[in-house]
Amino acid sequence: VAQTSLPVVQIVKRPGIIELGWGHPDPALLPIEQMKRASSAALNTSDALQYGNSNGPGPLVEWLMRRIADQEGRSIGPDEIVITGGNSIALDQILDLHNRPGDTVLVESPTYHLALLILRGRHLALVEAPCDVNGLRTDLLADILTDLKRAGKSPRALYTIPTFNNPMGVSLAKARRQALVDLAAEHGFLIIEDDVYRELPYDGAAPPSLWSLAEAGVVARMGSFSKSLAPGLRLGYLTAGRDLVSGLVDGGVLVSGGGVNHLTAVAVGELCNCGDFDAHVEVLRASYRERRDTLIAALKDCLPAGCEVSTPGGGYFVWITLSGNLSADDLLPIAEAEGVSYLPGSKFTLNGGHASALRLAFSLYPPDQLAEAARRLGRAIRAAL
Ligand SMILES: Cc1ncc(COP(=O)(O)O)c(C=O)c1O
């Protein structure tokens, strides 16, 4: 690899600090050998270097269609799916097609801070709907919708992460899933379902996607290979109503560009079709399950009484609510001086809510480091209290 003084990757690890602020995979768990084999197989024909089919290369699209039919019990045609450049790009593309500046759009709170950055970039009127440990409070959402209606506003969309969410790690309860889909159908807003952690369940199967529960066109579900394979692939897929899918597939960006990330999509199609995908996600689940269990056990030992720790059923994150109304922003420099970092809860809201909560990612470090991070955090909280 050519030497450069400019960065190659996003993450910057500081010496002496266990960085639990980053929701990035452990480099040791990236499928490097599998991608080498798949890329080499992809390059057996020149097709991988041509402009691609607008909704993605056939072998990958068909593999996804089979997997979705098997795992989610919903058969779809190729006009209901499109390969994307991952969920960040897909979210922006959906907003571009579906929304106009000034539209009212609902977001759960807390939610993925960088989705807020994307949403804010579209100049929408964002309205928060609260979550608890069972996900979005659909009862409160119903009240918010009534209030909006009285004020003459009808939301165009709702952004949600119902499965192993970021930042809390928890999932939307089954009864609330149906309630949410029903509210969307009744009030006519599009649910934008960010399903990025679906392949990482640690206690049995992942809950059904909202997309699989709803009538066609109610939910746009964004799936990604970032957490199941590697974020550097910049690859994902969207399952949605035919109008939204054709809006993307027949739009200038995909037609002119020949799909997105075509070479990568052909290689990932090889990787999935030869069985490496299933084998790899099994390895990830076992590894991240052990990390989650180690971190939670250590936090229970090391944190002062009164701190609440979420129990993630999958994904990358643990959410801690601090005792004594301690501010997670104020605690951060103390924690970093002890050698552990995290993201404060206020980052995951529009107006600085959840100020005494924080998010830890258990994806980047092996179990022994996570246990050490819990000890350091415990010392920092005690010092701050
Ligand atoms: C909830 C959520 N959505 C989207 C992303 C980014 O997805 P992608 O890499 O597919 O753009 C992340 C990454 O951390 C995430 O946590």
The ligand as an SDF file (V2000), in Angstrom:
LIG
                    3D

 16 16  0  0  0  0  0  0  0  0999 V2000
  -28.2710    2.8200   12.8360 C   0  0  0  0  0  0  0  0  0  0  0  0
  -27.2110    2.9460   11.7980 C   0  0  0  0  0  0  0  0  0  0  0  0
  -27.5520    3.2510   10.5490 N   0  0  0  0  0  0  0  0  0  0  0  0
  -26.6450    3.3660    9.5770 C   0  0  0  0  0  0  0  0  0  0  0  0
  -25.3030    3.1990    9.8370 C   0  0  0  0  0  0  0  0  0  0  0  0
  -24.3450    3.3530    8.7150 C   0  0  0  0  0  0  0  0  0  0  0  0
  -24.6900    2.3940    7.7580 O   0  0  0  0  0  0  0  0  0  0  0  0
  -23.8970    2.2360    6.3840 P   0  0  0  0  0  0  0  0  0  0  0  0
  -22.5000    1.8610    6.7280 O   0  0  0  0  0  0  0  0  0  0  0  0
  -24.6480    1.1380    5.7080 O   0  0  0  0  0  0  0  0  0  0  0  0
  -23.9780    3.5330    5.6810 O   0  0  0  0  0  0  0  0  0  0  0  0
  -24.8900    2.8790   11.1310 C   0  0  0  0  0  0  0  0  0  0  0  0
  -23.4610    2.7090   11.4400 C   0  0  0  0  0  0  0  0  0  0  0  0
  -23.0260    2.7870   12.5410 O   0  0  0  0  0  0  0  0  0  0  0  0
  -25.8760    2.7490   12.1350 C   0  0  0  0  0  0  0  0  0  0  0  0
  -25.5530    2.4550   13.3840 O   0  0  0  0  0  0  0  0  0  0  0  0
  1  2  1  0
  2  3  1  0
  2 15  2  0
  3  4  2  0
  4  5  1  0
  5  6  1  0
  5 12  2  0
  6  7  1  0
  7  8  1  0
  8  9  2  0
  8 10  1  0
  8 11  1  0
 12 13  1  0
 12 15  1  0
 13 14  2  0
 15 16  1  0
M  END
$$$$
